[in-house]
Amino acid sequence: MFKTIRRYYWVTQGFLARHNKIIIQTTGIVLSLILIFFLFARYIPTPKNTVRIGRIGKYNYETFPLDIQAMMSRGLVAISADGKISGDLADTWEIKDDGKTYVFTINNNIYWHDGSKLTPQDISYNFKDVIVERTDSTITYKLKEPFSPFLSAVNRPIIKKNKYGTGDYRLVKTEVYAGVLQSMTLETDSERRIYKFYPTETSSLTAYNLGEIDSIEKLSFINDTLSKDKTTILEDNNKDSDTQSVVFFNNNDTVLTSKSARQALAYAIEDKSFGKERTISSIKKSSWAYNNLVKTYDYDKEKARALFSQDVKDPGSVKLELKTMLQYLDIAENIAVSWRNVLGVQVDVKVVSNVTSDYQILITDFTPPTDPDQYSIWHSTQNTNFTHFSNLKIDKLLEDGRRTSDQKLRKEIYQDFQRFLLEDCPAIFLFKSGSYTISRKTLI
């Protein structure tokens, strides 16, 4: 046994003596390669998980979806779901001159995707009628008059030169045709997301079926042509979602100019939730300004008939046209049946592909703004008030709400606004809207 061990020792020693130079060189090369790998591993390209996503809408560099913008960059401030404001690109801010001057101090440790440091000179929101002043560390906005929703305006993500942001995802490629974005490619170190934009949901579904994209986000309805065996369908029931389904009245219409007629139509709908979470106000439930002590118009057919008869003497002669998006066709038909049975009116349901100002009654989605200010939606002087609603009390409350910086006072103003708005019933708020994401199932 001892002789065997000694023989192996001599053989090994002889091998090392004859080949020691080669062994040392080889060991050195291997160790050098290992060292180089660890030093430069982060620069070695790694395969990225790539997904092609369809989205619906026509966009340009300034208008593409905010959730995609938020992946790329951030705003001066951040706003939580309940409307609370905190610093983001700006560390701090100060409001002066009774709400007419906003001074933001920029975070000194933020860099753009091109490697340059964020400076106040990079910040541009292109506000009209606002004086902008910059120092090395601050940016100041001087308004002509107080505008309390201003902080929600500077929540919008800032993108430099339509390309560089400060967020997790970098924009690496875009395709544009006739000024309209066709696609955007965003990347992190491990993921690539290619967003392709389609003008309609039908065209996006066609692209999906042809294999041009792997998924579609924010679909409002599920097409029957989809293969359930090959597609995963996920309904988005996000409790933080602000979008709701609403029945809007054209308040200039001969019949609907009557407040009692509008209220009657609201009372005549038996179940306004249609199996989803009910909404009752134009201000989202998570907002600090939300008021749940408003008229809810729970089903009451006797009250509906009594109210309708106040200004309508012959209900059978009344013809209503209810326009709806395709995803709400069943709901529109259900509502039409309620109005026919309870009020005795004639109702025609018509499917439209987009929101139009040419309507009598319209069911569509409504997304309340982040700030409770809804001046552009309901104030009688605004072209964007597409219901043509006019109420001097509402006008005054909306004017006061955007001039007041004190949140406690603003809350009182907007709670009054909701009470008066729901009393006049220019619209019927139904339920929180959901959306769908579809994706191709992975074959195993």
C-alpha positions as CSV (number, residue, x, y, z in Angstrom):
1,M,0.0,0.0,0.0
2,F,2.8,2.4,1.0
3,K,4.8,1.5,-2.1
4,T,1.7,2.2,-4.3
5,I,1.2,5.7,-2.8
6,R,4.9,6.5,-3.2
7,R,4.9,5.4,-6.8
8,Y,1.9,7.7,-7.6
9,Y,3.8,10.5,-5.8
10,W,6.9,10.1,-7.9
11,V,4.8,9.9,-11.1
12,T,2.9,13.1,-10.2
13,Q,6.1,14.9,-9.2
14,G,7.8,13.9,-12.5
15,F,4.8,15.1,-14.5
16,L,4.7,18.5,-12.7
17,A,8.5,18.8,-13.2
18,R,8.2,18.3,-16.9
19,H,5.1,20.4,-17.5
20,N,5.2,23.0,-14.8
21,K,5.5,25.9,-17.3
22,I,2.4,24.8,-19.2
23,I,0.4,24.3,-16.0
24,I,1.4,27.7,-14.6
25,Q,0.5,29.5,-18.0
26,T,-2.8,27.6,-18.3
27,T,-3.8,28.4,-14.7
28,G,-2.9,32.1,-15.2
29,I,-5.0,32.3,-18.4
30,V,-8.0,30.7,-16.7
31,L,-7.7,33.0,-13.7
32,S,-7.4,36.0,-16.0
33,L,-10.5,35.0,-17.9
34,I,-12.4,34.6,-14.7
35,L,-11.3,38.0,-13.5
36,I,-12.2,39.6,-16.9
37,F,-15.6,38.0,-16.8
38,F,-16.4,39.4,-13.4
39,L,-15.1,42.9,-14.4
40,F,-17.0,43.1,-17.6
41,A,-20.1,40.9,-17.1
42,R,-22.4,43.8,-16.7
43,Y,-21.4,45.0,-20.2
44,I,-22.1,41.7,-21.8
45,P,-25.6,41.8,-23.6
46,T,-28.1,39.4,-22.1
47,P,-31.2,38.1,-23.8
48,K,-34.2,40.3,-23.0
49,N,-37.7,39.0,-22.4
50,T,-39.6,40.6,-25.3
51,V,-43.4,41.1,-25.5
52,R,-45.4,42.9,-28.2
53,I,-48.4,44.7,-26.8
54,G,-51.3,46.2,-28.6
55,R,-53.0,49.4,-27.4
56,I,-55.9,51.3,-28.9
57,G,-55.8,54.9,-29.9
58,K,-54.1,57.5,-32.2
59,Y,-51.2,59.2,-30.4
60,N,-48.2,61.4,-31.0
61,Y,-45.1,62.2,-28.9
62,E,-47.1,64.5,-26.6
63,T,-50.3,62.4,-26.2
64,F,-49.3,58.8,-25.9
65,P,-50.9,57.0,-22.9
66,L,-49.9,58.4,-19.5
67,D,-49.3,54.9,-18.0
68,I,-46.6,54.4,-20.6
69,Q,-45.2,57.8,-20.0
70,A,-45.0,57.0,-16.3
71,M,-42.9,53.9,-17.1
72,M,-40.4,56.2,-18.8
73,S,-40.3,59.2,-16.6
74,R,-41.8,61.2,-13.6
75,G,-43.3,64.6,-12.9
76,L,-42.3,67.3,-10.5
77,V,-44.7,65.8,-7.9
78,A,-46.3,62.4,-7.4
79,I,-50.0,62.0,-6.6
80,S,-51.4,58.9,-4.7
81,A,-54.8,57.3,-5.4
82,D,-56.5,59.4,-2.8
83,G,-55.1,62.6,-4.2
84,K,-52.3,63.2,-1.7
85,I,-49.3,65.0,-3.2
86,S,-45.6,64.2,-2.5
87,G,-42.3,65.3,-4.0
88,D,-40.8,63.5,-7.0
89,L,-38.4,65.3,-9.4
90,A,-38.9,68.2,-7.1
91,D,-37.8,67.7,-3.5
92,T,-39.9,70.5,-2.1
93,W,-42.2,73.3,-3.3
94,E,-43.6,76.5,-1.9
95,I,-46.9,78.3,-2.8
96,K,-46.8,82.1,-2.6
97,D,-48.8,85.2,-3.6
98,D,-52.1,83.7,-2.5
99,G,-51.8,80.7,-4.8
100,K,-50.4,82.5,-7.9
101,T,-46.7,81.5,-7.5
102,Y,-45.3,78.0,-7.3
103,V,-41.6,77.5,-6.5
104,F,-40.1,74.0,-6.9
105,T,-36.7,72.9,-5.7
106,I,-35.3,70.2,-8.0
107,N,-33.8,67.0,-6.7
108,N,-30.1,67.3,-7.3
109,N,-29.4,63.5,-7.7
110,I,-31.6,62.5,-10.7
111,Y,-30.2,61.7,-14.1
112,W,-31.8,61.4,-17.6
113,H,-31.5,58.2,-19.6
114,D,-28.7,59.9,-21.7
115,G,-26.6,60.2,-18.5
116,S,-27.0,63.9,-18.0
117,K,-28.1,65.4,-14.7
118,L,-31.6,66.7,-14.4
119,T,-31.6,70.6,-14.1
120,P,-34.4,73.1,-14.0
121,Q,-33.6,74.1,-17.6
122,D,-34.8,70.6,-18.6
123,I,-38.3,71.1,-17.1
124,S,-40.9,72.2,-19.7
125,Y,-44.7,71.8,-19.5
126,N,-45.5,74.5,-22.1
127,F,-48.2,76.1,-20.0
128,K,-50.1,79.0,-21.6
129,D,-50.1,82.5,-19.9
130,V,-47.6,81.3,-17.2
131,I,-44.3,83.1,-16.5
132,V,-41.5,80.6,-15.9
133,E,-38.3,81.5,-14.1
134,R,-35.3,79.2,-13.5
135,T,-32.2,79.2,-11.2
136,D,-29.6,76.6,-10.8
137,S,-31.8,74.6,-8.4
138,T,-35.4,76.0,-8.7
139,I,-38.1,76.5,-11.2
140,T,-40.8,79.1,-10.6
141,Y,-44.3,79.3,-12.2
142,K,-46.1,82.6,-11.9
143,L,-49.8,82.4,-12.7
144,K,-52.1,85.3,-13.6
145,E,-54.7,84.1,-11.0
146,P,-54.8,81.4,-8.4
147,F,-55.3,77.9,-9.8
148,S,-55.4,75.2,-7.0
149,P,-55.3,72.2,-9.4
150,F,-51.8,73.4,-10.6
151,L,-50.0,70.7,-8.6
152,S,-51.9,68.0,-10.4
153,A,-50.8,69.5,-13.7
154,V,-47.1,69.2,-12.8
155,N,-47.6,65.5,-12.0
156,R,-47.4,64.7,-15.7
157,P,-44.2,62.8,-16.6
158,I,-41.5,65.0,-18.2
159,I,-39.8,63.5,-21.3
160,K,-36.7,65.4,-22.7
161,K,-36.5,65.7,-26.5
162,N,-39.4,63.2,-26.9
163,K,-37.0,60.5,-26.0
164,Y,-35.2,60.6,-22.6
165,G,-36.9,60.0,-19.2
166,T,-35.9,59.4,-15.6
167,G,-37.9,56.2,-15.0
168,D,-37.2,52.5,-15.1
169,Y,-37.9,52.1,-18.9
170,R,-35.8,53.6,-21.7
171,L,-37.3,54.5,-25.0
172,V,-35.1,52.9,-27.6
173,K,-37.1,53.1,-30.8
174,T,-40.3,54.6,-32.3
175,E,-42.1,54.3,-35.6
176,V,-44.1,57.3,-36.8
177,Y,-46.3,57.6,-39.9
178,A,-47.9,61.0,-40.9
179,G,-47.3,62.3,-37.4
180,V,-49.0,59.4,-35.7
181,L,-47.1,56.9,-33.5
182,Q,-47.2,53.4,-34.9
183,S,-45.1,51.7,-32.2
184,M,-42.7,52.4,-29.3
185,T,-40.1,50.1,-27.9
186,L,-39.2,50.4,-24.2
187,E,-36.4,48.5,-22.4
188,T,-35.0,47.8,-19.0
189,D,-31.9,45.7,-18.5
190,S,-34.0,42.5,-18.6
191,E,-37.2,43.3,-20.5
192,R,-38.2,44.8,-23.9
193,R,-41.8,46.0,-24.4
194,I,-42.9,46.8,-27.9
195,Y,-46.2,48.8,-27.9
196,K,-48.1,48.9,-31.2
197,F,-51.0,51.3,-31.5
198,Y,-54.2,50.6,-33.4
199,P,-57.1,53.0,-34.2
200,T,-59.8,50.6,-33.1
201,E,-60.3,47.5,-30.9
202,T,-61.3,45.5,-33.9
203,S,-58.1,46.3,-35.7
204,S,-56.1,45.4,-32.7
205,L,-57.9,42.1,-32.4
206,T,-57.2,41.4,-36.1
207,A,-53.5,42.1,-35.5
208,Y,-53.6,39.7,-32.5
209,N,-55.2,36.9,-34.5
210,L,-52.6,37.4,-37.2
211,G,-49.8,37.1,-34.7
212,E,-48.5,40.7,-35.0
213,I,-48.8,41.1,-31.2
214,D,-48.7,38.9,-28.2
215,S,-51.2,40.7,-26.0
216,I,-53.7,43.6,-25.9
217,E,-54.2,45.8,-22.9
218,K,-57.2,47.8,-21.9
219,L,-59.8,46.1,-24.1
220,S,-63.3,47.2,-23.3
221,F,-64.9,44.0,-24.6
222,I,-64.0,40.4,-25.6
223,N,-64.6,39.5,-29.2
224,D,-66.2,36.1,-30.0
225,T,-63.6,35.3,-32.6
226,L,-60.9,34.8,-29.8
227,S,-59.8,31.2,-29.3
228,K,-60.3,30.6,-25.5
229,D,-57.9,27.6,-25.8
230,K,-55.1,29.7,-27.1
231,T,-55.8,33.0,-25.2
232,T,-55.6,34.0,-21.6
233,I,-58.3,36.6,-20.7
234,L,-57.7,38.7,-17.6
235,E,-60.4,41.1,-16.4
236,D,-59.0,44.1,-14.7
237,N,-61.0,44.7,-11.6
238,N,-58.4,47.2,-10.1
239,K,-60.0,48.8,-7.1
240,D,-57.9,51.9,-7.8
241,S,-59.3,52.3,-11.3
242,D,-61.1,55.6,-11.7
243,T,-63.0,54.9,-14.9
244,Q,-66.8,54.5,-14.6
245,S,-69.7,54.0,-16.9
246,V,-72.1,56.9,-17.1
247,V,-75.4,57.8,-18.9
248,F,-75.0,61.3,-20.1
249,F,-77.9,63.5,-21.1
250,N,-77.9,66.3,-23.7
251,N,-79.3,69.0,-21.5
252,N,-80.2,71.1,-24.6
253,D,-82.7,68.4,-25.8
254,T,-86.4,69.4,-25.7
255,V,-87.3,66.6,-23.3
256,L,-84.1,66.5,-21.3
257,T,-83.9,70.1,-20.6
258,S,-86.4,69.3,-17.8
259,K,-84.7,68.4,-14.5
260,S,-87.7,66.3,-13.4
261,A,-87.6,64.3,-16.6
262,R,-83.9,63.6,-16.1
263,Q,-84.5,62.6,-12.5
264,A,-87.4,60.3,-13.6
265,L,-85.1,58.5,-16.0
266,A,-82.6,57.9,-13.2
267,Y,-85.2,56.6,-10.8
268,A,-86.6,54.3,-13.5
269,I,-83.5,52.1,-13.8
270,E,-83.9,49.2,-11.4
271,D,-80.2,48.2,-10.9
272,K,-77.6,50.7,-11.8
273,S,-74.6,48.5,-10.7
274,F,-75.3,45.7,-13.3
275,G,-73.3,43.3,-11.0
276,K,-70.4,45.7,-10.5
277,E,-69.3,48.3,-8.0
278,R,-71.9,51.1,-8.0
279,T,-70.7,54.8,-8.5
280,I,-72.8,57.8,-7.5
281,S,-70.7,60.8,-8.2
282,S,-68.5,62.5,-10.8
283,I,-65.6,62.6,-8.3
284,K,-63.9,59.3,-7.6
285,K,-64.6,57.5,-4.4
286,S,-60.9,57.5,-3.3
287,S,-60.6,61.3,-3.5
288,W,-60.3,63.4,-0.4
289,A,-63.2,65.5,-1.8
290,Y,-65.7,62.7,-2.3
291,N,-69.1,63.1,-0.9
292,N,-71.3,60.0,-0.4
293,L,-74.2,62.1,1.0
294,V,-75.8,62.8,-2.3
295,K,-78.9,61.6,-4.2
296,T,-78.4,58.0,-5.3
297,Y,-81.6,57.6,-7.3
298,D,-82.4,54.2,-6.1
299,Y,-85.1,52.5,-8.1
300,D,-88.6,54.0,-7.5
301,K,-91.0,53.5,-10.3
302,E,-93.8,55.6,-8.7
303,K,-91.5,58.5,-8.1
304,A,-90.2,58.2,-11.6
305,R,-93.7,58.3,-13.1
306,A,-94.7,61.3,-10.9
307,L,-91.6,63.3,-11.9
308,F,-91.9,62.5,-15.6
309,S,-95.5,63.6,-15.7
310,Q,-94.6,67.0,-14.3
311,D,-93.3,68.3,-17.7
312,V,-94.3,65.4,-20.0
313,K,-98.1,65.1,-20.5
314,D,-98.1,62.3,-23.1
315,P,-95.2,59.9,-22.4
316,G,-96.2,57.6,-25.2
317,S,-95.4,60.3,-27.8
318,V,-91.8,60.8,-26.4
319,K,-89.1,59.2,-28.5
320,L,-85.6,58.8,-26.9
321,E,-82.5,57.7,-28.7
322,L,-79.9,56.0,-26.5
323,K,-76.5,55.8,-28.1
324,T,-74.0,53.4,-26.7
325,M,-70.5,51.9,-27.3
326,L,-70.6,48.2,-28.4
327,Q,-69.4,46.9,-25.0
328,Y,-72.5,48.5,-23.3
329,L,-75.1,47.3,-25.8
330,D,-76.7,44.7,-23.4
331,I,-76.8,47.4,-20.6
332,A,-78.3,49.9,-23.0
333,E,-81.0,47.4,-24.0
334,N,-81.7,46.7,-20.3
335,I,-82.1,50.4,-19.5
336,A,-84.3,50.9,-22.6
337,V,-86.6,48.2,-21.4
338,S,-86.8,49.9,-17.9
339,W,-87.7,53.2,-19.5
340,R,-90.3,51.7,-21.8
341,N,-92.0,49.7,-19.0
342,V,-91.8,52.3,-16.2
343,L,-92.4,55.5,-18.1
344,G,-94.1,54.3,-21.3
345,V,-91.7,56.1,-23.6
346,Q,-90.3,54.9,-26.9
347,V,-86.6,54.2,-26.9
348,D,-84.3,53.4,-29.8
349,V,-80.8,52.0,-29.0
350,K,-78.0,52.8,-31.4
351,V,-74.4,51.5,-31.3
352,V,-71.7,54.1,-32.1
353,S,-67.9,53.6,-32.4
354,N,-66.8,56.8,-30.6
355,V,-68.1,59.5,-28.4
356,T,-69.9,62.2,-30.3
357,S,-71.5,65.5,-29.4
358,D,-74.5,64.6,-31.6
359,Y,-76.6,62.7,-29.1
360,Q,-79.7,62.7,-27.0
361,I,-78.6,60.2,-24.4
362,L,-75.2,58.4,-24.4
363,I,-73.7,55.6,-22.4
364,T,-69.9,55.8,-22.3
365,D,-66.9,55.7,-20.0
366,F,-65.9,58.6,-17.9
367,T,-62.6,59.0,-16.0
368,P,-62.6,61.8,-13.4
369,P,-59.5,64.0,-13.3
370,T,-57.0,63.4,-10.5
371,D,-57.8,66.7,-8.9
372,P,-61.5,67.2,-8.0
373,D,-61.6,70.3,-10.2
374,Q,-64.1,69.6,-13.0
375,Y,-64.5,73.1,-14.4
376,S,-63.9,72.0,-18.0
377,I,-66.5,69.3,-17.8
378,W,-69.5,71.0,-16.1
379,H,-69.0,74.8,-16.3
380,S,-71.5,76.4,-18.6
381,T,-68.9,78.5,-20.5
382,Q,-66.7,75.6,-21.6
383,N,-66.8,74.1,-25.0
384,T,-65.7,70.8,-23.4
385,N,-69.0,70.7,-21.5
386,F,-70.5,68.3,-24.0
387,T,-73.7,67.7,-21.9
388,H,-74.5,71.5,-22.3
389,F,-75.3,71.5,-18.6
390,S,-75.9,75.0,-17.2
391,N,-76.3,75.9,-13.5
392,L,-75.1,79.2,-12.1
393,K,-74.7,77.7,-8.6
394,I,-72.5,74.9,-10.0
395,D,-70.5,77.5,-12.1
396,K,-69.8,79.6,-8.9
397,L,-68.7,76.5,-6.9
398,L,-66.3,75.4,-9.7
399,E,-64.8,78.9,-10.0
400,D,-64.3,79.1,-6.2
401,G,-62.9,75.5,-6.0
402,R,-60.0,76.3,-8.4
403,R,-59.1,79.6,-6.8
404,T,-58.9,78.3,-3.2
405,S,-55.6,76.7,-2.0
406,D,-56.9,75.6,1.4
407,Q,-57.8,71.9,1.1
408,K,-60.3,72.0,3.9
409,L,-62.2,74.8,2.2
410,R,-61.9,73.1,-1.2
411,K,-63.3,69.9,0.3
412,E,-66.4,71.8,1.5
413,I,-66.8,73.5,-1.9
414,Y,-66.5,70.2,-3.9
415,Q,-68.9,68.4,-1.5
416,D,-71.4,71.1,-2.2
417,F,-70.7,70.8,-5.9
418,Q,-71.5,67.1,-5.8
419,R,-74.8,67.7,-4.0
420,F,-76.0,70.3,-6.4
421,L,-74.8,68.3,-9.5
422,L,-76.6,65.1,-8.4
423,E,-79.7,67.1,-7.6
424,D,-79.8,68.5,-11.1
425,C,-79.0,65.0,-12.6
426,P,-77.2,66.0,-15.9
427,A,-76.0,62.4,-15.9
428,I,-76.6,59.0,-14.3
429,F,-73.5,57.4,-12.7
430,L,-73.7,53.7,-13.0
431,F,-70.6,51.5,-12.0
432,K,-66.9,51.2,-12.1
433,S,-65.8,50.1,-15.5
434,G,-63.5,47.2,-16.0
435,S,-61.2,46.4,-18.9
436,Y,-59.5,43.3,-20.2
437,T,-56.0,42.1,-21.0
438,I,-55.6,39.2,-23.4
439,S,-52.4,37.3,-24.0
440,R,-51.4,34.3,-26.0
441,K,-51.0,31.2,-24.0
442,T,-47.5,29.7,-23.9
443,L,-47.3,26.2,-25.4
444,I,-45.6,23.7,-23.1
